[in-house]
Amino acid sequence: MLFAAGLGSRLKPFTDHAPKALAEVNGKTLLEHNIRYLQRFGIYEVIVNVHHFADMIEDALFEHDNFGSEITISDERAEVLETGGGLKKATHFFDGEADFVVMNVDVLTNLDLEKMITAHTSGNAIATLAVMKRDSSRQLLFDEEMSLCGWINNSTGQERISRPITPLQPFAFSGIQVLSQAVLQDIPFEGKFSLIDLYLHLAKTHILKGYDHTGNIFIDVGKPGSIEKAEYLFQ
Protein backbone atom coordinates (compact mmCIF):
# COMPACT_ATOMS: atom_id res chain seq x y z
CA MET A 1 0.00 0.00 0.00
CA LEU A 2 1.19 3.49 -0.89
CA PHE A 3 -0.03 6.35 1.30
CA ALA A 4 -0.81 9.15 -1.17
CA ALA A 5 -3.76 10.87 0.48
CA GLY A 6 -1.94 13.49 2.55
CA LEU A 7 -2.18 17.23 2.04
CA GLY A 8 1.57 17.61 1.54
CA SER A 9 1.71 20.89 3.44
CA ARG A 10 5.52 20.90 3.54
CA LEU A 11 5.61 20.88 -0.26
CA LYS A 12 3.67 24.11 -0.66
CA PRO A 13 3.21 25.93 -2.99
CA PHE A 14 3.31 22.82 -5.25
CA THR A 15 0.58 21.10 -3.26
CA ASP A 16 -1.73 24.11 -3.58
CA HIS A 17 -2.53 22.85 -7.07
CA ALA A 18 -1.44 19.18 -7.13
CA PRO A 19 -0.98 16.18 -4.80
CA LYS A 20 2.47 15.46 -3.40
CA ALA A 21 2.37 12.05 -5.13
CA LEU A 22 2.72 13.87 -8.44
CA ALA A 23 5.76 15.92 -7.49
CA GLU A 24 8.50 15.03 -9.97
CA VAL A 25 12.06 13.85 -9.46
CA ASN A 26 14.00 13.76 -12.72
CA GLY A 27 10.88 13.68 -14.84
CA LYS A 28 9.12 10.92 -12.90
CA THR A 29 6.47 11.45 -10.25
CA LEU A 30 6.96 10.13 -6.73
CA LEU A 31 4.02 7.85 -7.46
CA GLU A 32 5.81 6.29 -10.43
CA HIS A 33 9.14 6.08 -8.59
CA ASN A 34 7.59 4.07 -5.77
CA ILE A 35 5.39 1.84 -7.93
CA ARG A 36 8.53 0.91 -9.88
CA TYR A 37 10.50 0.53 -6.64
CA LEU A 38 7.96 -2.07 -5.47
CA GLN A 39 8.10 -3.80 -8.85
CA ARG A 40 11.84 -4.36 -8.42
CA PHE A 41 10.98 -6.64 -5.52
CA GLY A 42 8.20 -8.49 -7.31
CA ILE A 43 5.31 -6.46 -5.88
CA TYR A 44 2.76 -5.66 -8.60
CA GLU A 45 -0.48 -5.46 -6.59
CA VAL A 46 -0.67 -2.03 -4.99
CA ILE A 47 -3.33 -0.15 -3.04
CA VAL A 48 -3.10 3.65 -3.30
CA ASN A 49 -5.15 5.80 -0.94
CA VAL A 50 -6.31 9.18 -2.25
CA HIS A 51 -7.81 12.40 -0.86
CA HIS A 52 -5.97 15.61 -1.82
CA PHE A 53 -6.47 16.14 -5.60
CA ALA A 54 -7.60 12.51 -5.78
CA ASP A 55 -8.80 12.86 -9.38
CA MET A 56 -5.32 13.91 -10.52
CA ILE A 57 -3.77 10.76 -9.04
CA GLU A 58 -6.41 8.55 -10.64
CA ASP A 59 -5.93 10.30 -13.99
CA ALA A 60 -2.14 9.86 -13.83
CA LEU A 61 -2.53 6.15 -13.15
CA PHE A 62 -5.04 5.75 -15.98
CA GLU A 63 -2.89 7.68 -18.47
CA HIS A 64 0.13 5.48 -17.73
CA ASP A 65 -1.73 2.17 -17.53
CA ASN A 66 -0.92 1.96 -13.80
CA PHE A 67 2.80 1.84 -14.70
CA GLY A 68 2.38 -1.88 -15.31
CA SER A 69 0.99 -2.77 -11.89
CA GLU A 70 -2.46 -3.75 -10.66
CA ILE A 71 -3.67 -0.71 -8.74
CA THR A 72 -6.61 -0.53 -6.33
CA ILE A 73 -7.79 2.87 -5.08
CA SER A 74 -8.76 3.33 -1.44
CA ASP A 75 -10.97 6.42 -1.60
CA GLU A 76 -10.64 8.92 1.26
CA ARG A 77 -12.21 11.86 -0.56
CA ALA A 78 -14.74 12.31 2.25
CA GLU A 79 -12.06 12.67 4.93
CA VAL A 80 -8.33 12.22 5.04
CA LEU A 81 -7.66 9.56 7.69
CA GLU A 82 -3.89 9.81 8.28
CA THR A 83 -1.75 6.69 8.09
CA GLY A 84 -3.48 4.56 10.71
CA GLY A 85 -6.99 5.45 9.65
CA GLY A 86 -6.01 4.98 6.02
CA LEU A 87 -4.71 1.49 6.70
CA LYS A 88 -7.82 0.57 8.71
CA LYS A 89 -10.12 1.74 5.90
CA ALA A 90 -8.18 -0.46 3.45
CA THR A 91 -8.19 -3.54 5.72
CA HIS A 92 -10.56 -5.55 3.53
CA PHE A 93 -8.17 -5.28 0.58
CA PHE A 94 -5.65 -7.39 2.52
CA ASP A 95 -7.94 -10.37 3.07
CA GLY A 96 -5.97 -13.57 2.46
CA GLU A 97 -2.58 -11.83 2.60
CA ALA A 98 -0.33 -13.06 5.38
CA ASP A 99 2.13 -10.17 5.07
CA PHE A 100 2.23 -6.94 3.10
CA VAL A 101 4.30 -3.78 2.59
CA VAL A 102 3.04 -0.30 3.47
CA MET A 103 4.99 2.85 2.64
CA ASN A 104 4.68 6.60 2.23
CA VAL A 105 4.59 7.84 -1.36
CA ASP A 106 6.93 10.74 -0.54
CA VAL A 107 10.00 8.72 0.47
CA LEU A 108 12.77 7.58 -1.86
CA THR A 109 15.33 4.98 -0.84
CA ASN A 110 17.62 2.21 -2.04
CA LEU A 111 16.63 0.00 0.91
CA ASP A 112 16.77 -3.68 -0.08
CA LEU A 113 13.11 -4.44 0.52
CA GLU A 114 13.58 -8.15 -0.15
CA LYS A 115 15.99 -8.45 2.78
CA MET A 116 13.60 -6.54 5.01
CA ILE A 117 10.68 -8.79 4.03
CA THR A 118 12.81 -11.88 4.72
CA ALA A 119 13.76 -10.50 8.14
CA HIS A 120 10.07 -9.99 8.90
CA THR A 121 8.80 -13.36 7.71
CA SER A 122 11.59 -15.28 9.41
CA GLY A 123 10.98 -13.67 12.79
CA ASN A 124 8.14 -13.43 15.29
CA ALA A 125 7.21 -9.77 14.90
CA ILE A 126 3.76 -8.66 13.74
CA ALA A 127 5.34 -5.54 12.24
CA THR A 128 8.82 -4.68 11.00
CA LEU A 129 9.60 -0.97 10.71
CA ALA A 130 12.40 0.47 8.59
CA VAL A 131 14.46 2.80 10.78
CA MET A 132 17.77 4.65 10.61
CA LYS A 133 20.26 6.37 12.84
CA ARG A 134 19.65 9.94 11.67
CA ASP A 135 18.53 13.24 13.11
CA SER A 136 14.78 13.63 13.47
CA SER A 137 12.50 15.67 15.70
CA ARG A 138 10.58 12.50 16.60
CA GLN A 139 12.09 9.05 17.03
CA LEU A 140 11.07 5.53 17.94
CA LEU A 141 12.72 3.86 20.92
CA PHE A 142 13.95 0.26 20.79
CA ASP A 143 15.57 -2.14 23.23
CA GLU A 144 18.84 -3.95 22.53
CA GLU A 145 17.01 -6.60 20.47
CA MET A 146 15.34 -3.92 18.31
CA SER A 147 11.88 -4.48 19.77
CA LEU A 148 9.73 -1.34 19.81
CA CYS A 149 9.34 0.09 23.30
CA GLY A 150 8.37 3.75 22.87
CA TRP A 151 8.52 7.10 21.14
CA ILE A 152 10.09 10.47 21.89
CA ASN A 153 9.57 14.01 20.65
CA ASN A 154 13.04 15.51 20.80
CA SER A 155 11.69 19.04 20.44
CA THR A 156 9.42 18.91 23.48
CA GLY A 157 10.91 16.05 25.49
CA GLN A 158 7.57 14.20 25.48
CA GLU A 159 7.90 10.42 25.76
CA ARG A 160 5.39 7.62 25.24
CA ILE A 161 6.66 4.35 26.67
CA SER A 162 4.96 1.05 25.86
CA ARG A 163 7.57 -1.17 27.50
CA PRO A 164 9.54 0.32 30.43
CA ILE A 165 12.87 -1.25 29.50
CA THR A 166 16.33 0.29 29.72
CA PRO A 167 18.51 1.15 28.00
CA LEU A 168 16.56 2.36 24.96
CA GLN A 169 18.06 3.51 21.69
CA PRO A 170 16.42 6.06 19.36
CA PHE A 171 15.94 5.56 15.62
CA ALA A 172 14.16 7.67 13.01
CA PHE A 173 11.27 5.94 11.24
CA SER A 174 11.55 5.77 7.45
CA GLY A 175 7.84 5.43 6.67
CA ILE A 176 8.24 1.89 5.30
CA GLN A 177 6.91 -1.20 7.07
CA VAL A 178 6.19 -4.87 6.55
CA LEU A 179 3.05 -5.92 8.40
CA SER A 180 1.29 -9.16 9.25
CA GLN A 181 -2.46 -9.74 9.43
CA ALA A 182 -2.30 -9.54 13.22
CA VAL A 183 -1.80 -5.76 12.97
CA LEU A 184 -5.25 -5.44 11.39
CA GLN A 185 -7.12 -7.42 14.03
CA ASP A 186 -9.23 -5.44 16.49
CA ILE A 187 -7.69 -2.01 15.84
CA PRO A 188 -9.00 0.02 18.83
CA PHE A 189 -8.95 3.42 17.11
CA GLU A 190 -11.55 5.01 14.84
CA GLY A 191 -11.46 7.76 12.24
CA LYS A 192 -8.26 9.73 11.89
CA PHE A 193 -5.13 8.40 13.66
CA SER A 194 -1.50 7.65 12.92
CA LEU A 195 0.20 4.29 12.56
CA ILE A 196 2.57 5.33 15.34
CA ASP A 197 -0.40 5.45 17.72
CA LEU A 198 -1.33 1.92 16.67
CA TYR A 199 2.23 0.61 16.93
CA LEU A 200 2.72 2.02 20.43
CA HIS A 201 -0.55 0.40 21.49
CA LEU A 202 0.40 -2.97 19.98
CA ALA A 203 3.91 -2.85 21.43
CA LYS A 204 2.46 -3.29 24.93
CA THR A 205 1.42 -6.87 24.12
CA HIS A 206 3.11 -7.80 20.81
CA ILE A 207 6.56 -7.81 19.27
CA LEU A 208 7.23 -5.08 16.70
CA LYS A 209 10.77 -4.93 15.36
CA GLY A 210 12.93 -2.20 13.93
CA TYR A 211 14.89 -2.95 10.76
CA ASP A 212 18.02 -0.82 10.79
CA HIS A 213 18.94 0.32 7.30
CA THR A 214 21.38 3.03 8.34
CA GLY A 215 23.75 3.72 5.47
CA ASN A 216 21.15 3.39 2.73
CA ILE A 217 20.15 6.37 0.64
CA PHE A 218 16.95 7.80 2.07
CA ILE A 219 15.11 11.03 1.37
CA ASP A 220 11.85 12.25 2.84
CA VAL A 221 10.73 14.35 -0.12
CA GLY A 222 8.83 16.81 2.01
CA LYS A 223 9.96 20.16 0.69
CA PRO A 224 11.41 21.65 -2.53
CA GLY A 225 14.99 21.51 -1.24
CA SER A 226 14.70 17.76 -0.75
CA ILE A 227 13.48 17.35 -4.33
CA GLU A 228 16.70 18.95 -5.56
CA LYS A 229 18.72 16.53 -3.43
CA ALA A 230 16.62 13.60 -4.67
CA GLU A 231 17.27 14.58 -8.29
CA TYR A 232 21.00 14.34 -7.62
CA LEU A 233 20.76 10.92 -5.91
CA PHE A 234 18.00 9.24 -7.93
CA GLN A 235 18.87 9.58 -11.61
C-alpha positions as CSV (number, residue, x, y, z in Angstrom):
1,M,0.0,0.0,0.0
2,L,1.2,3.5,-0.9
3,F,0.0,6.3,1.3
4,A,-0.8,9.1,-1.2
5,A,-3.8,10.9,0.5
6,G,-1.9,13.5,2.6
7,L,-2.2,17.2,2.0
8,G,1.6,17.6,1.5
9,S,1.7,20.9,3.4
10,R,5.5,20.9,3.5
11,L,5.6,20.9,-0.3
12,K,3.7,24.1,-0.7
13,P,3.2,25.9,-3.0
14,F,3.3,22.8,-5.2
15,T,0.6,21.1,-3.3
16,D,-1.7,24.1,-3.6
17,H,-2.5,22.8,-7.1
18,A,-1.4,19.2,-7.1
19,P,-1.0,16.2,-4.8
20,K,2.5,15.5,-3.4
21,A,2.4,12.1,-5.1
22,L,2.7,13.9,-8.4
23,A,5.8,15.9,-7.5
24,E,8.5,15.0,-10.0
25,V,12.1,13.8,-9.5
26,N,14.0,13.8,-12.7
27,G,10.9,13.7,-14.8
28,K,9.1,10.9,-12.9
29,T,6.5,11.5,-10.3
30,L,7.0,10.1,-6.7
31,L,4.0,7.9,-7.5
32,E,5.8,6.3,-10.4
33,H,9.1,6.1,-8.6
34,N,7.6,4.1,-5.8
35,I,5.4,1.8,-7.9
36,R,8.5,0.9,-9.9
37,Y,10.5,0.5,-6.6
38,L,8.0,-2.1,-5.5
39,Q,8.1,-3.8,-8.9
40,R,11.8,-4.4,-8.4
41,F,11.0,-6.6,-5.5
42,G,8.2,-8.5,-7.3
43,I,5.3,-6.5,-5.9
44,Y,2.8,-5.7,-8.6
45,E,-0.5,-5.5,-6.6
46,V,-0.7,-2.0,-5.0
47,I,-3.3,-0.1,-3.0
48,V,-3.1,3.7,-3.3
49,N,-5.2,5.8,-0.9
50,V,-6.3,9.2,-2.2
51,H,-7.8,12.4,-0.9
52,H,-6.0,15.6,-1.8
53,F,-6.5,16.1,-5.6
54,A,-7.6,12.5,-5.8
55,D,-8.8,12.9,-9.4
56,M,-5.3,13.9,-10.5
57,I,-3.8,10.8,-9.0
58,E,-6.4,8.5,-10.6
59,D,-5.9,10.3,-14.0
60,A,-2.1,9.9,-13.8
61,L,-2.5,6.1,-13.1
62,F,-5.0,5.8,-16.0
63,E,-2.9,7.7,-18.5
64,H,0.1,5.5,-17.7
65,D,-1.7,2.2,-17.5
66,N,-0.9,2.0,-13.8
67,F,2.8,1.8,-14.7
68,G,2.4,-1.9,-15.3
69,S,1.0,-2.8,-11.9
70,E,-2.5,-3.8,-10.7
71,I,-3.7,-0.7,-8.7
72,T,-6.6,-0.5,-6.3
73,I,-7.8,2.9,-5.1
74,S,-8.8,3.3,-1.4
75,D,-11.0,6.4,-1.6
76,E,-10.6,8.9,1.3
77,R,-12.2,11.9,-0.6
78,A,-14.7,12.3,2.3
79,E,-12.1,12.7,4.9
80,V,-8.3,12.2,5.0
81,L,-7.7,9.6,7.7
82,E,-3.9,9.8,8.3
83,T,-1.7,6.7,8.1
84,G,-3.5,4.6,10.7
85,G,-7.0,5.4,9.7
86,G,-6.0,5.0,6.0
87,L,-4.7,1.5,6.7
88,K,-7.8,0.6,8.7
89,K,-10.1,1.7,5.9
90,A,-8.2,-0.5,3.4
91,T,-8.2,-3.5,5.7
92,H,-10.6,-5.6,3.5
93,F,-8.2,-5.3,0.6
94,F,-5.6,-7.4,2.5
95,D,-7.9,-10.4,3.1
96,G,-6.0,-13.6,2.5
97,E,-2.6,-11.8,2.6
98,A,-0.3,-13.1,5.4
99,D,2.1,-10.2,5.1
100,F,2.2,-6.9,3.1
101,V,4.3,-3.8,2.6
102,V,3.0,-0.3,3.5
103,M,5.0,2.9,2.6
104,N,4.7,6.6,2.2
105,V,4.6,7.8,-1.4
106,D,6.9,10.7,-0.5
107,V,10.0,8.7,0.5
108,L,12.8,7.6,-1.9
109,T,15.3,5.0,-0.8
110,N,17.6,2.2,-2.0
111,L,16.6,0.0,0.9
112,D,16.8,-3.7,-0.1
113,L,13.1,-4.4,0.5
114,E,13.6,-8.2,-0.2
115,K,16.0,-8.5,2.8
116,M,13.6,-6.5,5.0
117,I,10.7,-8.8,4.0
118,T,12.8,-11.9,4.7
119,A,13.8,-10.5,8.1
120,H,10.1,-10.0,8.9
121,T,8.8,-13.4,7.7
122,S,11.6,-15.3,9.4
123,G,11.0,-13.7,12.8
124,N,8.1,-13.4,15.3
125,A,7.2,-9.8,14.9
126,I,3.8,-8.7,13.7
127,A,5.3,-5.5,12.2
128,T,8.8,-4.7,11.0
129,L,9.6,-1.0,10.7
130,A,12.4,0.5,8.6
131,V,14.5,2.8,10.8
132,M,17.8,4.7,10.6
133,K,20.3,6.4,12.8
134,R,19.6,9.9,11.7
135,D,18.5,13.2,13.1
136,S,14.8,13.6,13.5
137,S,12.5,15.7,15.7
138,R,10.6,12.5,16.6
139,Q,12.1,9.1,17.0
140,L,11.1,5.5,17.9
141,L,12.7,3.9,20.9
142,F,13.9,0.3,20.8
143,D,15.6,-2.1,23.2
144,E,18.8,-4.0,22.5
145,E,17.0,-6.6,20.5
146,M,15.3,-3.9,18.3
147,S,11.9,-4.5,19.8
148,L,9.7,-1.3,19.8
149,C,9.3,0.1,23.3
150,G,8.4,3.7,22.9
151,W,8.5,7.1,21.1
152,I,10.1,10.5,21.9
153,N,9.6,14.0,20.6
154,N,13.0,15.5,20.8
155,S,11.7,19.0,20.4
156,T,9.4,18.9,23.5
157,G,10.9,16.0,25.5
158,Q,7.6,14.2,25.5
159,E,7.9,10.4,25.8
160,R,5.4,7.6,25.2
161,I,6.7,4.4,26.7
162,S,5.0,1.0,25.9
163,R,7.6,-1.2,27.5
164,P,9.5,0.3,30.4
165,I,12.9,-1.2,29.5
166,T,16.3,0.3,29.7
167,P,18.5,1.1,28.0
168,L,16.6,2.4,25.0
169,Q,18.1,3.5,21.7
170,P,16.4,6.1,19.4
171,F,15.9,5.6,15.6
172,A,14.2,7.7,13.0
173,F,11.3,5.9,11.2
174,S,11.6,5.8,7.4
175,G,7.8,5.4,6.7
176,I,8.2,1.9,5.3
177,Q,6.9,-1.2,7.1
178,V,6.2,-4.9,6.5
179,L,3.0,-5.9,8.4
180,S,1.3,-9.2,9.3
181,Q,-2.5,-9.7,9.4
182,A,-2.3,-9.5,13.2
183,V,-1.8,-5.8,13.0
184,L,-5.3,-5.4,11.4
185,Q,-7.1,-7.4,14.0
186,D,-9.2,-5.4,16.5
187,I,-7.7,-2.0,15.8
188,P,-9.0,0.0,18.8
189,F,-8.9,3.4,17.1
190,E,-11.6,5.0,14.8
191,G,-11.5,7.8,12.2
192,K,-8.3,9.7,11.9
193,F,-5.1,8.4,13.7
194,S,-1.5,7.7,12.9
195,L,0.2,4.3,12.6
196,I,2.6,5.3,15.3
197,D,-0.4,5.5,17.7
198,L,-1.3,1.9,16.7
199,Y,2.2,0.6,16.9
200,L,2.7,2.0,20.4
201,H,-0.6,0.4,21.5
202,L,0.4,-3.0,20.0
203,A,3.9,-2.9,21.4
204,K,2.5,-3.3,24.9
205,T,1.4,-6.9,24.1
206,H,3.1,-7.8,20.8
207,I,6.6,-7.8,19.3
208,L,7.2,-5.1,16.7
209,K,10.8,-4.9,15.4
210,G,12.9,-2.2,13.9
211,Y,14.9,-3.0,10.8
212,D,18.0,-0.8,10.8
213,H,18.9,0.3,7.3
214,T,21.4,3.0,8.3
215,G,23.7,3.7,5.5
216,N,21.1,3.4,2.7
217,I,20.1,6.4,0.6
218,F,17.0,7.8,2.1
219,I,15.1,11.0,1.4
220,D,11.9,12.3,2.8
221,V,10.7,14.3,-0.1
222,G,8.8,16.8,2.0
223,K,10.0,20.2,0.7
224,P,11.4,21.6,-2.5
225,G,15.0,21.5,-1.2
226,S,14.7,17.8,-0.7
227,I,13.5,17.4,-4.3
228,E,16.7,18.9,-5.6
229,K,18.7,16.5,-3.4
230,A,16.6,13.6,-4.7
231,E,17.3,14.6,-8.3
232,Y,21.0,14.3,-7.6
233,L,20.8,10.9,-5.9
234,F,18.0,9.2,-7.9
235,Q,18.9,9.6,-11.6
